[in-house]
Amino acid sequence: MEVSVRTSLLSAMGTDRVIVWCGLVIQSPHYAVASLGYIPEEGGGVYCSRWCYGSPAHKYGLRATIWLVEVNGEPTRTLDDFLRVVERLGNRESVRLKTISINTKPKVFTLKTDYHYWPTVELRREGWDWKYVEHPVAA
């Protein structure tokens, strides 16, 4: 008998990069989430670990413990994929997000960006320090 098993690369250092976009705290799936044994079949996705009260994410019904697998129909398998897609979005632009919850249920949300109050920011570990990067808005 032959069994094929997909593996995922997990960091032993824990979370080393976080993106806050429209009030969602987004990261690669951390060890505790991956140990639950569920990574979306779409080839991964970025994991929403938290949301901010009063943000566009809150207003349009997105919550924590979901994977974002597509933004406007484009796959978001990694944080870099996610940033490439959202950096092309303008302020107050409607966005379609395909999500998969931790109990494997897919759902599509639409939200409107608000980069004036909720800019796209990234926190990235560099050695022992954290670097803060604010990403530009599309013109």
N, C-alpha and C positions, 0 to 999 in steps of 0.2 A: 504494500500500500504506500502511496506517495501523497504527502500532504503539503500544500503550498501555504505559507504563512507570510503575510505582509508585516514588515517591521517599520517602526518610526524612530527617528533619532530624537532622543530626549537628553537635555542638558542636566548634568549632575549639579550644576551651579544654581539651578532654579531659574526664576524669571530674570532675564537680562535685557529685555526690551519691551516697552509698553507704548501703545499709541492711544491717545484720547481723541476720539472723533465724534462730533455731535453728541457728546455726553456719554458715549460708550467707552469703557476701558477695554482695550483689545490687546491680546497677546497670543503667542504661540501656546498651544495647550500645555499646561504645566503637568508635572509628574502625577499629582493627585487626580487630575482629570483623566489623564491617559491610563492610569491604573484601573479606572472603572471599565476599561476594555472597549470603549466606543470612540471611534474616530469616523467621521462621515465617509460614506462610500465615494463621494465626489472627489476623493483624493486629499482629504484634510480640510483645511479651512482655517480661519483665524477664530480664536475663542474669545467671547465676550465675558469677562470675569466680573464686571460691575457696570452700573449705569448711574448717572448723576440726576438727582431730582431737579426738575424744571428744565431739563435739556430737551432738544429735539427728540432724542431717543425715548425719553420718558413720555413726552407729549404724544408720540406716535405708537406707543405700546411695546417698544423693545425692552427686553430685560436681560439680566445676566444668565449665565449657563446656557448660552446658545453659540452655535458656530455660524459665522457669516461665510457662506460658500460662494456667493455671487453678488456682485454689485452691478446693476444695470446689465445683467446677462453675461458679465465677464467673470470668469473664475477667480477666486481669491484664495489660493492654496497656501500662500505665505504672507507675512507682513509686508514684504516688498511688493508683492502682487497687489495687495490691498491699497498701499500708498500710491502706486502707479495709477490706479483707477480713480481714487478719490481726489488726487491732486488736479485732475482735469475737470472737476466739478466746480461750478461757480456758486457764489453766495445766493441763497434763497432758491436753489435749484432742487427740483423733485428728483428723488433717487429711489430706485426699486432694489430692495435687499432680499435675497433668498437666504433663509436661515434654516438650520436644523437644530432642534432642541436636544437636550441631553437624553430624552427618551425616544429619540430617532424620528420625531415628527417634523416634516418640512412645513415651512410657512413663508409666505412672501409679505413683506411690509413695504410701505412707501412712506418716506419722510422727506421733509424739506430742510435743507441745510441752513444753518445760521452761523456763519463764520465770524460775524461781528462779536457775538457773545461766546461762541463755542468753536474757537479755531482748532485746527488739527495740530496737535503737539505730540512730540515723541520724547520719551525718556529712555536713554540707552546707557547701559553700563559700559564703562571704558576703564578697565583695570579695577581700581577700588572706588572710582568716582562714577557719578551719574551725570550724563550730559543731557541738557534740555535743548530740543530743537523745535522751532515753530515752522511748520510747512506752509508754503505760499498757497494762495487761492488763485484759481484760474481766472484769467481776465475776461 
